[in-house]
Amino acid sequence: LGFNRIGALRDLAWVRYSGGQLKRARTAVNYALQANHKSAYAHNLSGLLYLLSGDLASAEREAKAALEWAPKYPWPRRTLARVALARSKWDEGIRHAKAALRLGPNEKELQQALSNALALKRAAIPSKRDKRSLARRRLHALRLWLRFDLYKRADRTLEMLRGTPHFDAACWAVLISQDVHMPATLLRKAVNGAEPSKGW
């Protein structure tokens, strides 16, 4: 394939991913990688697709492959940060987020990724000055999981909040932050758990 067609496949994969068409995105990114196995962009996008499916090992492998071909490309570092955070490896996640920001210091998404990674660690390992209840910290963590598109962790945290005074707020947090990548099962759980009288 010519360079233009390879680029078109790569761009198509991103369009499919952005539109929530994950199966079609996977097909397109596989074609892009077959056409050019050195494409850091395609490897990282493949990693993001694995991340959404919960396959952390494959997401990590693809992000590292992206870095092998493009060591100064910041976005695979963010992918690795998300993988580490999904595994509750807070310091590793923060290191990757900082490395991504060093490579792309003007990228707002990378600035936000580092801020969210630091906040997740604080929610998981509070300081002595943190007076929030466990449920309150879990509610905060839920919002952060959603920002990272780590929906399995978000789902697990939502279940931990069931039966607490913060469950309704957690359900609304899911509903308000929903995007094209959110699993229907998580969305239905939030719809069923939210109290309409406390919505908008």
Phi and psi in degrees as a GROMACS rama.xvg file:
@    title "Ramachandran Plot"
@    xaxis  label "Phi"
@    yaxis  label "Psi"
@TYPE xy
-74.0232  166.131  GLY-2
-57.5806  -41.9124  PHE-3
-64.3285  -39.2934  ASN-4
-70.173  -36.1447  ARG-5
-63.8103  -44.9966  ILE-6
-62.0966  -37.6019  GLY-7
-65.3659  -40.4499  ALA-8
-62.8885  -43.2533  LEU-9
-62.0697  -44.2326  ARG-10
-67.479  -37.258  ASP-11
-62.3199  -40.945  LEU-12
-59.5091  -41.7263  ALA-13
-67.3976  -40.6568  TRP-14
-60.5583  -44.279  VAL-15
-62.9809  -43.8288  ARG-16
-61.7479  -47.7842  TYR-17
-63.4509  -29.2438  SER-18
-88.7477  3.54955  GLY-19
79.6362  8.92665  GLY-20
-90.2496  76.8415  GLN-21
-70.2722  -36.829  LEU-22
-65.2284  -42.3194  LYS-23
-68.9685  -35.4232  ARG-24
-63.09  -41.5281  ALA-25
-62.0258  -43.8356  ARG-26
-60.283  -45.8076  THR-27
-66.0433  -42.1954  ALA-28
-69.654  -32.5247  VAL-29
-64.8326  -42.1198  ASN-30
-62.6978  -41.7726  TYR-31
-61.8246  -40.2134  ALA-32
-72.5066  -32.2723  LEU-33
-65.2887  -36.2655  GLN-34
-75.3  -33.6366  ALA-35
-151.341  95.3717  ASN-36
-73.0472  -4.97338  HIS-37
-95.6042  5.03767  LYS-38
-73.6203  106.252  SER-39
-63.493  -37.9357  ALA-40
-58.9054  -48.9879  TYR-41
-66.996  -39.4997  ALA-42
-62.5345  -42.9739  HIS-43
-67.3786  -40.3685  ASN-44
-62.8004  -38.6174  LEU-45
-60.411  -41.0167  SER-46
-61.9799  -39.4238  GLY-47
-64.4491  -38.0482  LEU-48
-65.5977  -41.0901  LEU-49
-64.3269  -37.1804  TYR-50
-61.7072  -42.9749  LEU-51
-64.7695  -31.0716  LEU-52
-82.9101  -7.56893  SER-53
89.7134  6.37862  GLY-54
-88.3455  84.5683  ASP-55
-68.508  -37.2354  LEU-56
-62.9462  -43.0173  ALA-57
-70.3981  -36.8372  SER-58
-61.7251  -42.3266  ALA-59
-64.4735  -43.5687  GLU-60
-60.559  -43.4547  ARG-61
-69.5985  -38.546  GLU-62
-64.1036  -40.3545  ALA-63
-67.7054  -34.9831  LYS-64
-64.4629  -39.6109  ALA-65
-60.4472  -42.7656  ALA-66
-69.4718  -29.4058  LEU-67
-62.0392  -39.5122  GLU-68
-88.1671  -23.0995  TRP-69
-144.867  79.6124  ALA-70
-60.2168  -24.2664  PRO-71
-98.0279  8.59646  LYS-72
-81.0499  117.362  TYR-73
-75.2805  -27.9252  PRO-74
-67.0856  -34.2792  TRP-75
-61.2037  -29.3959  PRO-76
-64.7954  -38.6474  ARG-77
-66.3773  -38.9107  ARG-78
-60.8816  -43.5579  THR-79
-64.8207  -34.2986  LEU-80
-62.4208  -43.1215  ALA-81
-65.3036  -39.6122  ARG-82
-61.8072  -46.8661  VAL-83
-63.3862  -42.8151  ALA-84
-65.3723  -38.143  LEU-85
-61.6782  -26.4532  ALA-86
-92.1934  6.98666  ARG-87
64.9915  25.9958  SER-88
-94.7747  79.0326  LYS-89
-61.773  -49.2585  TRP-90
-65.0519  -39.1789  ASP-91
-64.0142  -42.3234  GLU-92
-61.7318  -41.4977  GLY-93
-65.3731  -40.606  ILE-94
-60.4839  -44.4841  ARG-95
-65.5796  -40.2033  HIS-96
-64.1766  -39.3831  ALA-97
-66.0967  -40.5901  LYS-98
-63.6066  -40.2863  ALA-99
-62.2801  -42.4381  ALA-100
-68.277  -34.2227  LEU-101
-63.1245  -34.5656  ARG-102
-80.0859  -25.1695  LEU-103
-136.398  66.621  GLY-104
-63.2321  -18.9188  PRO-105
-100.018  2.64919  ASN-106
-84.4864  116.517  GLU-107
-63.048  -36.0328  LYS-108
-63.6622  -35.158  GLU-109
-74.2926  -35.0777  LEU-110
-62.6794  -43.0282  GLN-111
-67.8867  -36.0073  GLN-112
-61.4295  -42.7154  ALA-113
-66.4478  -43.5728  LEU-114
-59.5639  -43.1415  SER-115
-68.6334  -37.3968  ASN-116
-63.5858  -43.6945  ALA-117
-63.1673  -40.3552  LEU-118
-66.9686  -36.6488  ALA-119
-63.1627  -41.4571  LEU-120
-63.3026  -41.3075  LYS-121
-64.2374  -36.0402  ARG-122
-69.2949  -35.677  ALA-123
-80.8261  -36.9447  ALA-124
-127.736  81.6702  ILE-125
-70.7492  151.002  PRO-126
-78.4187  168.324  SER-127
-64.4666  -23.2298  LYS-128
-82.5628  -11.4721  ARG-129
-77.9013  111.03  ASP-130
-95.7385  5.58249  LYS-131
-69.1135  146.984  ARG-132
-71.7754  165.225  SER-133
-58.9066  -43.7174  LEU-134
-62.9884  -38.4748  ALA-135
-65.2957  -40.0497  ARG-136
-67.7702  -35.9447  ARG-137
-66.5336  -36.8179  ARG-138
-62.0756  -42.9992  LEU-139
-63.4452  -43.495  HIS-140
-61.8836  -38.8783  ALA-141
-57.1851  -46.0155  LEU-142
-61.3429  -36.0262  ARG-143
-72.5503  -40.127  LEU-144
-57.9716  -40.7359  TRP-145
-64.6102  -38.6028  LEU-146
-65.6426  -29.4364  ARG-147
-88.7874  1.19284  PHE-148
60.3072  28.4226  ASP-149
-95.3807  79.4021  LEU-150
-75.0966  -27.4672  TYR-151
-66.4327  -40.8588  LYS-152
-67.2226  -38.4737  ARG-153
-62.5268  -43.1432  ALA-154
-62.6959  -44.0523  ASP-155
-63.1874  -40.7512  ARG-156
-68.6539  -37.772  THR-157
-59.5673  -41.7037  LEU-158
-64.4462  -36.2329  GLU-159
-64.4134  -26.7722  MET-160
-88.3592  -9.72409  LEU-161
-61.0408  132.149  ARG-162
89.8907  -3.39998  GLY-163
-101.471  163.535  THR-164
-63.526  -13.251  PRO-165
-97.6414  2.87431  HIS-166
-63.9375  -42.3427  PHE-167
-62.8615  -43.8255  ASP-168
-62.6912  -35.9314  ALA-169
-65.0077  -42.7095  ALA-170
-61.5202  -43.0086  CYS-171
-67.8906  -32.6366  TRP-172
-60.9096  -40.4815  ALA-173
-64.921  -46.5902  VAL-174
-64.3115  -41.0262  LEU-175
-68.8699  -34.1849  ILE-176
-95.3753  4.87786  SER-177
-58.0658  142.138  GLN-178
-138.17  -174.921  ASP-179
-65.9648  -17.9742  VAL-180
-91.9557  -10.7852  HIS-181
-67.5313  129.954  MET-182
-61.8545  142.133  PRO-183
-62.1036  -31.5133  ALA-184
-64.3532  -41.277  THR-185
-67.5491  -41.1582  LEU-186
-63.1895  -43.8267  LEU-187
-62.9685  -39.9128  ARG-188
-60.7563  -41.5192  LYS-189
-68.6327  -40.8194  ALA-190
-61.6861  -43.78  VAL-191
-69.9085  -27.9531  ASN-192
-90.4979  -22.3581  GLY-193
-74.1989  141.444  ALA-194
-91.7323  118.317  GLU-195
-56.6206  -31.8975  PRO-196
-66.5492  -19.9842  SER-197
-102.948  4.39751  LYS-198
-86.4892  -157.675  GLY-199
